[in-house]
Amino acid sequence: VRTGCRVVEIDVARRQVAVERPNGGKTHVESWDYLVIATGAVPMRPNVPGINAEGIFEVKTLEDALRLRQTLENGEVRRAVVVGGGYIGIEMAEALFRWDIEVAIIDMLPQVMGTLDPDMAEPIAEAIRREGISLYLGEKLTGFDTTSNRLDAVVTDKRAIPADVAILGLGVRPNTDLARAAGIALGTKDAIVINSHCRTNLENVWAAGDCVQSHHLVSGKPTWIALGTVANKQGRVAGLNVAGVEATFPGVVGSAITRFVETEIARTGLGERELDDLGIDYVAFKVDGHTLARYYPGTQPITVKLFAEKPTGRLLGGQIVGGQGSAKRIDVIATALHGKLTIEDVVNLDLSYSPPYSPAWDPIHLAARQLQKLL
Ligand SMILES: Cc1cc2nc3c(=O)[nH]c(=O)nc-3n(C[C@H](O)[C@H](O)[C@H](O)COP(=O)(O)OP(=O)(O)OC[C@H]3O[C@@H](n4cnc5c(N)ncnc54)[C@H](O)[C@@H]3O)c2cc1C
């Protein structure tokens, strides 16, 4: 393990990589029989005025987090702006808000959590506002006001929001410049194309994690999902194959989970936007229910939205927003997607029931029953 060493070139013909030593020291060459590329993703960094000012943070590495924490511990931060209302943005907003800092989130989309449908994102926005966090949706970052290279305000196309720190949560892109230069085929969003064995188009070159594209088991199309869940499984499969044990990674269904304070959020499969883009004929139904038996102490509201293909009834996806005990239910839907179940199969799923755990008809059953009527 050579930490602090950066690969600057992959030479496939010679089976070598050029490695830059720590602190920009001399480059040396290492050879390989098998190469696994797992270079991950890099955070989006908009090219806007003031982007390099002091007080602007990315949250990609532990060092990034420690730097931010140190700044917060200095006690001079009163106002923070999070740029981006995706899962990293809202998790950061929650963390900052727990430091008793005035927090604002901006996003150019008209909703937070762009991977959910707008109607499912609305209660999340309400939960954010309820905590006193300002939400500026449909506003695009145009730059940062600074004095002597120190951040004063985050500027959007509509206003300037005073800030002592700004957090960038604008998403990531696959880190594949090296792979491209080495002649390795790239696909969706410039992620590396791999087969089900996690092998690239070149012999003895494998790839896994945030830098590769995946096969979407519901749409049947290539997709790019930068999550640790997928990266771990692909890494295992690439490693097994390199070690001579045949293994395959069939694909993903797009499951993701997060939380804002007490609001749990999860999604899997395809949502409205993706289904419309793919031209799939579908029905959707959203049901409001309870996480436990309605009368049971501690029961929480839960909203489940399901999608099914017309006229086959094949389950296409699901989204969940609610209180404690809501989000992990997404795994039932994800498993059903892997099993290519229909809505009728979901209605009849023998899910467990006892009042402290769920209603007799789980909210997933309730949504499936309603959806069945629309088919
Ligand atoms: C704040 C945050 C929260 C997250 N939360 C979740 C979560 O709750 N659930 C979830 O599923 N996922 C989560 N993720 C995503 C998850 O961290 C990634 O999907 C996962 O780490 C990807 O693993 P990887 O090995 O492909 O890439 P990485 O973990 O990014 O590792 C890539 C490594 O390659 C190194 N590298 C890159 N280029 C070179 C080079 N040229 N030479 C040498 N080394 C190089 C990098 O330094 C890095 O160490 C989160 C990510 C962030 C940033």
The ligand as an SDF file (V2000), in Angstrom:
LIG
                    3D

 53 58  0  0  0  0  0  0  0  0999 V2000
  -19.9160   12.9470    2.2590 C   0  0  0  0  0  0  0  0  0  0  0  0
  -20.2340   11.6390    1.5700 C   0  0  0  0  0  0  0  0  0  0  0  0
  -21.1980   10.8100    2.1110 C   0  0  0  0  0  0  0  0  0  0  0  0
  -21.4980    9.5990    1.4940 C   0  0  0  0  0  0  0  0  0  0  0  0
  -22.4650    8.8040    2.0380 N   0  0  0  0  0  0  0  0  0  0  0  0
  -22.7870    7.6340    1.4320 C   0  0  0  0  0  0  0  0  0  0  0  0
  -23.7900    6.7730    1.9930 C   0  0  0  0  0  0  0  0  0  0  0  0
  -24.3570    7.0620    3.0510 O   0  0  0  0  0  0  0  0  0  0  0  0
  -24.0980    5.6320    1.3280 N   0  0  0  0  0  0  0  0  0  0  0  0
  -23.4610    5.2550    0.1750 C   0  0  0  0  0  0  0  0  0  0  0  0
  -23.7740    4.1900   -0.3760 O   0  0  0  0  0  0  0  0  0  0  0  0
  -22.4990    6.0460   -0.3660 N   0  0  0  0  0  0  0  0  0  0  0  0
  -22.1450    7.2140    0.2360 C   0  0  0  0  0  0  0  0  0  0  0  0
  -21.1780    8.0220   -0.3200 N   0  0  0  0  0  0  0  0  0  0  0  0
  -20.5240    7.5990   -1.5770 C   0  0  0  0  0  0  0  0  0  0  0  0
  -19.3680    6.6440   -1.2900 C   0  0  0  0  0  0  0  0  0  0  0  0
  -18.4750    7.2770   -0.4180 O   0  0  0  0  0  0  0  0  0  0  0  0
  -18.6920    6.3070   -2.5940 C   0  0  0  0  0  0  0  0  0  0  0  0
  -19.6210    5.7590   -3.4850 O   0  0  0  0  0  0  0  0  0  0  0  0
  -17.5610    5.2880   -2.4110 C   0  0  0  0  0  0  0  0  0  0  0  0
  -16.5770    5.7930   -1.5480 O   0  0  0  0  0  0  0  0  0  0  0  0
  -16.9380    4.9610   -3.7620 C   0  0  0  0  0  0  0  0  0  0  0  0
  -15.8480    4.0970   -3.5670 O   0  0  0  0  0  0  0  0  0  0  0  0
  -14.6570    4.0690   -4.6170 P   0  0  0  0  0  0  0  0  0  0  0  0
  -13.6500    3.1280   -4.0630 O   0  0  0  0  0  0  0  0  0  0  0  0
  -15.1830    3.8390   -5.9880 O   0  0  0  0  0  0  0  0  0  0  0  0
  -14.0980    5.5710   -4.6470 O   0  0  0  0  0  0  0  0  0  0  0  0
  -13.4150    6.4200   -3.4650 P   0  0  0  0  0  0  0  0  0  0  0  0
  -13.8770    5.9630   -2.1370 O   0  0  0  0  0  0  0  0  0  0  0  0
  -13.6200    7.8400   -3.8650 O   0  0  0  0  0  0  0  0  0  0  0  0
  -11.8890    6.0280   -3.5950 O   0  0  0  0  0  0  0  0  0  0  0  0
  -11.1300    6.3970   -4.7240 C   0  0  0  0  0  0  0  0  0  0  0  0
   -9.6860    6.4930   -4.2580 C   0  0  0  0  0  0  0  0  0  0  0  0
   -8.8450    6.5990   -5.3950 O   0  0  0  0  0  0  0  0  0  0  0  0
   -7.8340    7.5390   -5.1190 C   0  0  0  0  0  0  0  0  0  0  0  0
   -7.3230    8.0470   -6.4070 N   0  0  0  0  0  0  0  0  0  0  0  0
   -7.9880    8.7600   -7.3520 C   0  0  0  0  0  0  0  0  0  0  0  0
   -7.1840    9.0380   -8.3990 N   0  0  0  0  0  0  0  0  0  0  0  0
   -5.9890    8.4740   -8.1210 C   0  0  0  0  0  0  0  0  0  0  0  0
   -4.7450    8.4210   -8.8040 C   0  0  0  0  0  0  0  0  0  0  0  0
   -4.5810    8.9920   -9.9890 N   0  0  0  0  0  0  0  0  0  0  0  0
   -3.7130    7.7750   -8.2130 N   0  0  0  0  0  0  0  0  0  0  0  0
   -3.8590    7.1690   -7.0080 C   0  0  0  0  0  0  0  0  0  0  0  0
   -5.0060    7.1960   -6.3000 N   0  0  0  0  0  0  0  0  0  0  0  0
   -6.0740    7.8520   -6.8640 C   0  0  0  0  0  0  0  0  0  0  0  0
   -8.5380    8.5980   -4.2970 C   0  0  0  0  0  0  0  0  0  0  0  0
   -7.6130    9.3570   -3.5580 O   0  0  0  0  0  0  0  0  0  0  0  0
   -9.4420    7.7420   -3.4150 C   0  0  0  0  0  0  0  0  0  0  0  0
   -8.8060    7.3620   -2.2220 O   0  0  0  0  0  0  0  0  0  0  0  0
  -20.8250    9.2270    0.2960 C   0  0  0  0  0  0  0  0  0  0  0  0
  -19.8650   10.0690   -0.2490 C   0  0  0  0  0  0  0  0  0  0  0  0
  -19.5710   11.2670    0.3730 C   0  0  0  0  0  0  0  0  0  0  0  0
  -18.5280   12.1660   -0.2420 C   0  0  0  0  0  0  0  0  0  0  0  0
  1  2  1  0
  2  3  1  0
  2 52  2  0
  3  4  2  0
  4  5  1  0
  4 50  1  0
  5  6  2  0
  6  7  1  0
  6 13  1  0
  7  8  2  0
  7  9  1  0
  9 10  1  0
 10 11  2  0
 10 12  1  0
 12 13  2  0
 13 14  1  0
 14 15  1  0
 14 50  1  0
 15 16  1  0
 16 17  1  0
 16 18  1  0
 18 19  1  0
 18 20  1  0
 20 21  1  0
 20 22  1  0
 22 23  1  0
 23 24  1  0
 24 25  2  0
 24 26  1  0
 24 27  1  0
 27 28  1  0
 28 29  2  0
 28 30  1  0
 28 31  1  0
 31 32  1  0
 32 33  1  0
 33 34  1  0
 33 48  1  0
 34 35  1  0
 35 36  1  0
 35 46  1  0
 36 37  1  0
 36 45  1  0
 37 38  2  0
 38 39  1  0
 39 40  1  0
 39 45  2  0
 40 41  1  0
 40 42  2  0
 42 43  1  0
 43 44  2  0
 44 45  1  0
 46 47  1  0
 46 48  1  0
 48 49  1  0
 50 51  2  0
 51 52  1  0
 52 53  1  0
M  END
$$$$
